[in-house]
Amino acid sequence: LIDGSEGYQLTGLVPASILALFSDTQIAQNQTRVVIHDATEKYGLAQEVGEIVETIGAKVTAIKKEQKGDFDCKVLGVDKKSVEKVALFLGCEKGREDVAGNFDLEIYLGTDFPKRF
């Protein structure tokens, strides 16, 4: 890498055969609907997280801009297994609150999230 550390840098789209390794059949079969609450103040980050979540098998149906939030991230949802998987994948806290609206999962991204993403 440019800074001298070892690693890989993606130069284009990831092949579908590799993306398939990260999909979750339970999340995909349940047609899990996700809303992302973006309080990061970092342009485009919520869309990137949305692409990752869709790779797992969920469908991001909304991204809502929120006021700056001094926290990392949190995942809420009805199905505890889906919450566990998405929270583990993103490194987020799992919440116990109910989901608002007609979504299956809610992802809250705060200003601490971009620091490690």
C-alpha positions as CSV (number, residue, x, y, z in Angstrom):
1,L,0.0,0.0,0.0
2,I,1.0,3.6,-0.4
3,D,1.8,4.0,3.3
4,G,4.2,1.0,3.2
5,S,1.9,-1.3,5.1
6,E,0.9,-4.7,3.7
7,G,-2.6,-5.2,2.4
8,Y,-4.9,-5.3,-0.6
9,Q,-6.5,-2.5,-2.4
10,L,-9.6,-3.1,-4.6
11,T,-9.2,-1.8,-8.0
12,G,-12.8,-2.4,-9.2
13,L,-15.9,-4.2,-8.5
14,V,-15.7,-7.4,-6.4
15,P,-16.5,-10.5,-8.4
16,A,-20.0,-12.0,-7.8
17,S,-18.4,-15.3,-6.8
18,I,-16.6,-13.6,-3.9
19,L,-19.7,-11.6,-2.8
20,A,-21.7,-14.8,-2.7
21,L,-19.5,-16.0,0.1
22,F,-20.8,-13.2,2.4
23,S,-24.5,-13.7,1.7
24,D,-26.8,-15.1,4.4
25,T,-29.6,-17.3,3.3
26,Q,-31.8,-16.5,6.3
27,I,-31.6,-12.7,5.8
28,A,-32.1,-13.1,2.0
29,Q,-35.1,-15.5,2.3
30,N,-36.8,-13.3,4.9
31,Q,-36.4,-10.3,2.5
32,T,-35.1,-8.3,5.4
33,R,-35.9,-4.6,5.0
34,V,-33.3,-2.1,6.4
35,V,-33.2,1.6,7.2
36,I,-29.9,3.3,7.9
37,H,-29.9,6.4,10.2
38,D,-26.8,8.4,9.1
39,A,-25.5,10.7,11.9
40,T,-21.9,10.4,10.7
41,E,-21.6,13.7,8.8
42,K,-19.4,11.8,6.3
43,Y,-20.7,11.9,2.7
44,G,-21.3,8.6,1.1
45,L,-20.6,6.4,4.1
46,A,-24.2,5.3,4.7
47,Q,-24.4,4.3,1.0
48,E,-21.2,2.2,1.4
49,V,-22.7,0.5,4.5
50,G,-25.9,-0.1,2.5
51,E,-24.0,-1.9,-0.2
52,I,-22.3,-4.1,2.4
53,V,-25.7,-4.9,4.0
54,E,-27.2,-5.7,0.6
55,T,-24.3,-8.1,0.0
56,I,-25.3,-10.0,3.1
57,G,-28.8,-10.4,1.6
58,A,-30.9,-7.6,3.0
59,K,-32.6,-4.8,1.1
60,V,-31.8,-1.2,2.2
61,T,-35.1,0.6,1.6
62,A,-34.2,4.0,3.2
63,I,-31.2,6.0,4.3
64,K,-32.2,8.9,6.6
65,K,-29.8,11.8,7.4
66,E,-29.8,12.6,11.1
67,Q,-28.1,15.2,13.2
68,K,-24.6,14.5,14.4
69,G,-24.5,11.6,16.8
70,D,-21.7,11.1,19.3
71,F,-21.7,7.3,19.2
72,D,-20.3,4.4,17.1
73,C,-23.1,2.3,15.7
74,K,-26.1,0.2,16.8
75,V,-28.3,-2.4,15.1
76,L,-31.9,-2.9,16.1
77,G,-34.4,-5.5,14.8
78,V,-37.2,-7.9,15.3
79,D,-35.2,-11.0,14.4
80,K,-32.5,-11.4,17.0
81,K,-30.4,-13.7,14.7
82,S,-30.4,-11.1,11.9
83,V,-29.5,-8.4,14.4
84,E,-26.6,-10.5,15.7
85,K,-25.2,-11.2,12.2
86,V,-25.4,-7.7,10.9
87,A,-24.0,-6.2,14.1
88,L,-21.1,-8.7,14.1
89,F,-20.4,-8.0,10.4
90,L,-20.3,-4.2,11.0
91,G,-18.8,-4.3,14.5
92,C,-21.8,-2.6,16.0
93,E,-23.6,-2.7,19.3
94,K,-26.9,-4.7,19.4
95,G,-29.9,-2.8,20.7
96,R,-33.0,-4.1,22.5
97,E,-35.4,-1.3,21.4
98,D,-38.3,-2.0,19.0
99,V,-37.9,-1.2,15.3
100,A,-40.0,1.8,14.1
101,G,-42.1,1.7,10.9
102,N,-42.2,-1.3,8.6
103,F,-38.5,-2.2,8.7
104,D,-37.0,-5.4,9.9
105,L,-33.6,-3.8,10.9
106,E,-32.5,-0.3,11.8
107,I,-28.8,0.6,11.6
108,Y,-27.7,3.8,13.4
109,L,-24.3,5.2,12.4
110,G,-22.7,7.8,14.5
111,T,-19.6,10.0,14.2
112,D,-17.3,7.4,15.8
113,F,-18.1,4.9,13.1
114,P,-16.1,6.4,10.3
115,K,-13.0,6.5,12.5
116,R,-12.7,2.7,12.3
117,F,-14.5,1.9,9.1
